[in-house]
Amino acid sequence: MPSNAGPGREPIFNAPAVVVGLAVLLVVLYAAFDWAGPQVQDLIIRDYAFVPGRLTVSIWPARAIDLLIRANTDPATLDQVRAMRDLHALGGGAKLWTLVTYAFLHGAWSHVLLNTVWLFAFGPPVARRFGAAGFLVFMGVTAIAAALAQWAVAPLEFMPLIGASGADSGLMGAATRFMFEPGAPLGPATPRRVEIEAIPAASLRAMVAEPRPRVFLVIWFATNFLFGAFAQSLGLSDMPVAWMAHVGGFVAGIVLFPLFDRARPASRLAV
């Protein structure tokens, strides 16, 4: 029987086991990485971080030749060639597994803990709708989308991409499809409790038309751009922020949401 005290809310931080397990895995993997010596760390980054330029020269070897030619007159290109050489980009192959494995690597405790916080913030409601297996597949797919988005804008970048923030952005995108609907944790209150799995998902058009999700989208894209473009100059990060990877994961999460959603057919809305 519903309580007369007010509308019920699905507890966001009552995390399903799959979310807790993934968060623990990220922390344990970074602890092991941090404990390892510099040589082992270099090997892990070389073999499991995603390097856009490595994928590019594996698919189009002519791009590597162009780099070598331009390195004779362009100092910036010379730096790219040195990075390509250091990462064994010419002989190492595409290493397609790095499109996923990079998301399990982090560069600092602050990096992994921040991504874990975002995982706990947006992962539980998404995991309840997708189920454990669907949630893990979704995380993998959005990690790939994030890496490919970064590759699309920086195909000859040889700085390794690491971190789960692209997949976390995918969770944010997926959550946007239902978290602002009536009865959802961030939506208008309803007189009766609505289970997170039964909340109808908004269409893409409704997300733009409704004030709550629209404001969230504007704020998300604006802050992501500002943080990505000025994080180093503002002293917020020691390394460049791959903000286009965040955008790729976020957009993939929004668009691919219907493929993973297990809500009852009557609760779904068409894209």
Secondary structure, 3 states (H helix, E strand, C coil): CCCCCCCCCCCCCCCCHHHHHHHHHHHHHHHHHHHCCHHHHHHHHHHHCECHHHHHHHHCHHHHHHHHHHCCCCHHHHHHHHHHHHCCCCCCCCCCCHHHHHHHCCCCHHHHHHHHHHHHHHHHHHHHHHHHHHHHHHHHHHHHHHHHHHHHHCCCCCCCECCCHHHHHHHHHHHHCCCCCCCCCCCCCCCCCCCHHHCCCCCHHHHHHCHHHHHHHHHHHHHHHHHHHHCCCCCCCCCCCCHHHHHHHHHHHHHHHHHHCCCCHHHCCCC
